[in-house]
Amino acid sequence: MGVRQALKSLDAFPRAEEHLLQKTQSGALVSVIGLTIMATLFLHELRYYITTYTVHQMSVDLKRGETLPIHINMTFPSLPCDVLSVDAIDMSGKHEVDLDTNIWKLRLNKYGQIIGTEYLSDLVEKGHEHHEHEDGKDHHEESSEKTHGHGFDETAEKMIKKVKQALANGEGCRVYGVLDVQRVAGNFHISVHGLNIFVAQMIFEGAMHVNVSHIIHDLSFGPKYPGLHNPLDGTARILQRASGIFKYYIKIVPTEYRYISKEVLPTNQFSVTEYFSPMNEYDRSWPAVYFLYDLSPITVTIREERRSFLHFITRLCAVLGGTFALTGMLDRWMYRLLEAISKPNPRSVLR
């Protein structure tokens, strides 16, 4: 009997006598409020446990021999597709004009609606075959001498007429796709540099009239992961008067995103600094939009993780227990307050 009595003394949940238990409307109200709070906090803690969080880690970039994907989606509302070209050059000396890659040009009318499409590799085959060097001469010098000596051929005249008509109609161009370049520092730019200089002069009557206004819908260097923000997305640069050269200096940070499922997504994030150089009538360069990029030697690993189950149980007990204790205190205070109000004798309150 002594052992059983000792065990009873350890009971932390003694039962009150029934005549001391009294159900009240205030107690019911507090109970409903307490249950609502506990249910809300339980759902919040459950969501907190299920939701993953990320851990960032930095290390030296050891990747070699890989290409760098550049995703482009830009609109030039004031330049027809026939005059736009995409050029790229890197520190290794590799230079391509109108890169033979997965790039499309969409012809747009003045309302922004698509009225035609062209694949950029077709333009390489039919429009830039004369870009090869012969006898050490640059193709611009050679084509300039040929055009200057013999006048415009029929193809050039047709193109000039076609582009002038497109400009008069308010045509624009949307360039989108993926460039695969060497994983070294370099730049790519979108401009009218693919045109013969005399043809460009006949079309625009001077570099000052080349309007390189542009809207960057998307510019990224790899697939997107949760939480990634590309700083140039949604950028609009519209020129009203003088034209010029836009330069975006980009610092690329190699990134690996590791999902909770152990799947690894290699990509890149970047920061950017913008610079605009207005042109005057004495400049010999032509307006363009340059993207000059460099790669960081540090790679960032972002790893998804989930909180431990024991951590979830600990927080849940603390939240629910604390709410239960608080509502119990609130119930006792309300009961005593109502009792004091209902009995006018002040001595009964002191008791």
C-alpha positions in Angstrom: 0.0 0.0 0.0 2.9 2.3 0.7 4.2 2.0 -2.9 0.8 2.7 -4.4 0.3 5.7 -2.2 3.7 7.0 -3.2 2.9 6.6 -6.9 -0.4 8.5 -6.3 1.5 11.4 -4.8 3.5 11.8 -8.1 0.3 12.3 -10.1 0.7 15.7 -11.9 -3.0 15.7 -13.1 -5.2 15.4 -10.0 -8.9 15.2 -10.5 -11.0 17.9 -8.9 -14.2 17.0 -7.1 -17.3 17.3 -9.3 -19.0 19.9 -7.1 -16.1 22.2 -7.7 -16.4 22.0 -11.5 -18.7 24.6 -12.9 -19.3 25.3 -16.6 -19.7 29.0 -17.5 -20.4 31.0 -20.7 -17.2 32.9 -20.2 -15.2 29.6 -19.9 -16.8 28.4 -23.1 -15.8 31.6 -24.9 -12.3 31.4 -23.6 -12.1 27.7 -24.6 -13.3 28.5 -28.2 -10.7 31.2 -28.5 -8.0 29.0 -27.1 -8.8 26.1 -29.5 -8.8 28.5 -32.4 -5.4 29.9 -31.4 -4.0 26.4 -30.9 -5.3 25.2 -34.3 -3.8 28.3 -36.1 -0.4 27.9 -34.3 -0.4 24.2 -35.1 -0.9 24.8 -38.8 1.7 27.5 -38.7 4.3 25.2 -37.1 3.4 22.3 -39.5 3.9 24.6 -42.5 7.2 25.8 -40.9 8.4 22.2 -40.5 7.4 21.2 -44.1 8.9 24.3 -45.8 12.6 23.9 -46.7 15.2 26.5 -46.0 18.5 27.1 -47.9 22.1 27.1 -46.7 24.7 28.9 -48.8 28.3 27.7 -49.1 31.2 29.2 -51.1 34.2 27.4 -52.6 36.7 27.8 -55.5 35.2 27.2 -58.9 36.9 24.1 -60.4 34.8 23.7 -63.6 36.8 23.4 -66.8 35.9 22.9 -70.5 32.2 23.8 -70.1 30.2 26.2 -72.1 28.2 29.2 -70.8 24.6 29.3 -71.8 23.2 32.9 -72.3 19.4 33.1 -72.4 18.3 36.2 -74.3 14.8 37.7 -74.7 14.9 41.3 -75.9 12.7 43.6 -77.9 14.0 46.5 -80.1 10.8 48.5 -80.9 12.6 50.9 -83.3 14.8 48.6 -85.4 13.6 46.0 -88.0 15.0 42.5 -87.8 16.8 42.9 -91.2 19.4 45.2 -89.7 19.9 43.6 -86.3 22.8 41.2 -85.7 24.1 39.4 -82.7 27.9 39.4 -82.4 30.0 37.7 -79.7 33.7 37.7 -78.9 35.6 36.2 -75.9 39.1 36.4 -74.5 40.1 33.3 -76.2 39.8 35.2 -79.5 36.8 33.4 -80.8 34.6 35.8 -82.7 31.3 35.0 -84.5 28.9 37.3 -86.2 25.3 36.3 -86.2 26.1 33.2 -84.2 24.9 29.9 -85.7 23.0 28.9 -82.6 19.5 28.6 -81.2 18.4 32.3 -81.7 15.2 33.6 -83.3 14.2 37.0 -84.6 10.5 37.9 -84.5 9.3 40.7 -86.7 6.9 43.0 -84.8 4.5 45.6 -86.1 4.1 49.0 -84.5 1.6 47.5 -82.1 4.0 44.8 -80.9 2.3 41.9 -82.7 4.3 39.2 -84.4 4.2 39.4 -88.2 7.1 37.1 -89.1 9.9 34.9 -87.8 13.4 34.2 -88.9 15.9 31.7 -87.5 19.3 33.3 -87.1 21.3 30.4 -88.7 19.5 31.0 -92.0 20.7 34.6 -91.9 24.3 33.4 -91.4 24.1 31.2 -94.4 22.5 33.7 -96.8 23.5 37.1 -95.3 27.0 36.9 -94.0 29.0 34.6 -96.3 31.2 37.6 -97.2 32.5 37.9 -93.6 35.5 35.8 -94.4 38.9 37.5 -94.6 40.8 37.5 -97.8 44.4 38.7 -98.3 44.5 40.0 -94.7 41.7 42.6 -95.3 38.9 43.1 -92.9 35.5 42.3 -94.5 34.3 45.8 -93.8 37.2 47.3 -95.7 36.7 45.0 -98.6 33.0 45.4 -98.9 33.3 49.1 -98.5 35.8 49.4 -101.4 33.7 47.1 -103.6 30.5 49.1 -102.9 32.3 52.4 -103.3 33.8 51.4 -106.6 30.8 49.8 -108.3 27.9 51.4 -106.6 25.1 49.4 -104.9 24.2 46.1 -106.4 20.6 45.0 -106.8 20.5 43.0 -103.6 21.7 46.0 -101.5 19.2 48.3 -103.2 16.4 45.9 -102.4 17.5 45.6 -98.8 17.7 49.4 -98.4 14.2 49.8 -99.8 12.8 47.0 -97.7 14.4 48.4 -94.4 13.2 51.9 -95.1 9.7 50.7 -95.7 9.9 48.7 -92.4 11.1 51.8 -90.5 8.3 53.8 -92.0 5.8 51.2 -90.8 7.2 51.3 -87.3 8.5 47.7 -87.3 10.5 46.4 -84.4 12.2 43.1 -83.6 12.3 40.6 -80.8 15.5 38.6 -80.4 15.3 35.5 -78.2 17.1 32.2 -77.7 20.2 30.8 -76.2 23.9 31.5 -77.0 26.4 28.9 -76.0 29.8 30.6 -75.6 33.1 29.6 -74.1 33.3 29.7 -70.3 35.7 32.7 -70.3 35.3 36.4 -70.0 33.9 38.1 -73.2 31.0 40.1 -74.5 28.1 39.9 -76.9 26.3 42.8 -78.4 23.2 43.4 -80.5 23.6 46.1 -83.1 23.6 47.0 -86.9 27.2 46.0 -87.2 26.4 43.2 -89.6 25.4 45.8 -92.3 27.8 47.2 -94.8 28.8 50.7 -93.6 27.6 52.4 -96.8 24.3 50.4 -96.7 23.8 51.5 -93.1 24.5 55.1 -94.0 22.0 55.0 -96.8 19.3 53.5 -94.5 19.7 55.6 -91.4 21.5 58.7 -92.9 24.0 58.7 -90.0 24.6 56.8 -86.8 22.7 59.4 -84.8 19.4 58.1 -86.2 19.9 54.5 -85.2 17.5 54.1 -82.2 18.7 51.2 -80.0 15.9 51.5 -77.5 15.3 48.1 -76.0 13.4 46.1 -73.5 15.1 43.2 -71.7 12.4 40.6 -70.9 14.8 38.0 -69.8 18.6 37.8 -69.6 20.1 34.9 -67.6 23.1 32.6 -67.7 21.5 29.2 -67.0 18.2 27.8 -65.7 16.3 29.4 -62.9 16.1 28.1 -59.3 13.7 29.0 -56.5 14.4 32.5 -55.2 16.7 33.6 -58.1 16.4 37.2 -59.2 18.0 38.3 -62.5 18.6 42.1 -62.1 18.0 42.9 -65.8 14.6 41.2 -66.2 12.0 43.8 -67.1 14.5 46.5 -67.8 13.3 49.1 -70.4 15.6 51.7 -71.9 13.7 54.0 -74.4 15.6 56.8 -76.2 13.6 59.9 -77.2 16.4 62.0 -78.8 20.1 61.3 -79.3 21.2 57.7 -79.7 24.2 56.1 -78.0 25.9 53.0 -76.8 24.6 50.9 -73.9 27.0 48.9 -71.9 26.1 46.4 -69.2 29.0 45.2 -67.1 28.1 41.8 -65.7 29.8 39.8 -63.0 28.7 36.1 -63.2 28.9 33.9 -60.1 28.7 30.1 -60.9 26.0 28.6 -58.7 24.9 25.1 -57.9 21.4 24.5 -56.4 20.9 21.3 -54.5 17.3 20.3 -54.0 16.1 18.4 -51.0 15.8 15.3 -53.3 19.6 15.5 -53.9 19.1 16.7 -57.5 21.8 19.2 -58.5 21.0 22.2 -60.8 24.1 23.9 -62.2 23.4 27.6 -63.2 24.7 31.1 -62.6 23.6 34.3 -60.9 25.0 37.7 -61.6 25.3 41.4 -60.7 25.3 44.2 -63.2 26.5 47.8 -63.6 25.0 49.9 -66.4 26.6 52.7 -68.5 25.3 54.8 -71.3 27.4 56.8 -73.7 25.5 59.3 -75.8 26.7 59.9 -79.4 27.5 63.1 -81.2 27.8 63.8 -84.9 31.6 63.3 -84.9 31.6 59.7 -83.5 32.6 57.1 -86.0 31.2 54.2 -84.0 27.6 53.0 -84.3 25.0 52.6 -81.6 24.8 49.1 -80.0 23.8 47.3 -76.8 26.8 45.6 -75.2 26.9 43.0 -72.5 30.4 42.6 -71.1 30.7 39.6 -68.8 33.3 38.2 -66.5 33.2 35.1 -64.3 33.9 35.0 -60.6 36.5 32.4 -59.4 34.2 31.6 -56.5 31.2 29.2 -56.9 28.2 29.3 -54.6 26.4 26.2 -53.5 22.8 26.6 -52.3 21.5 23.6 -50.5 17.9 22.9 -49.5 17.4 21.5 -46.0 14.5 20.6 -43.8 14.2 21.1 -40.0 14.4 18.0 -37.8 11.2 16.3 -36.5 12.3 16.6 -32.9 12.6 20.4 -33.4 9.1 20.4 -34.7 7.7 18.4 -31.7 9.6 20.7 -29.3 8.1 23.9 -30.8 4.7 22.3 -31.0 4.6 21.3 -27.3 5.8 24.8 -26.3 3.2 26.6 -28.4 0.2 24.4 -27.5 1.2 24.1 -23.8 1.7 27.8 -23.5 -1.6 28.6 -25.2 -3.4 26.2 -22.9 -1.8 27.7 -19.8 -2.6 31.2 -21.0 -6.3 30.5 -21.7 -6.6 28.8 -18.2 -5.3 32.0 -16.6 -7.6 34.1 -18.7 -10.6 32.0 -17.7 -9.9 32.4 -14.0 -9.5 36.1 -14.3 -12.7 36.5 -16.2 -14.6 34.3 -13.7 -13.4 36.4 -10.8 -14.2 39.6 -12.6 -17.7 38.5 -13.4 -18.2 37.2 -9.8 -17.0 40.6 -8.5 -19.4 42.5 -10.7 -22.4 40.3 -9.9 -21.9 40.6 -6.1 -22.1 44.3 -4.9 -20.7 43.6 -1.4 -17.0 44.6 -1.6 -16.1 42.2 1.2 -17.0 39.2 -1.0 -14.4 40.3 -3.5 -11.7 40.3 -0.9 -12.6 36.7 0.0 
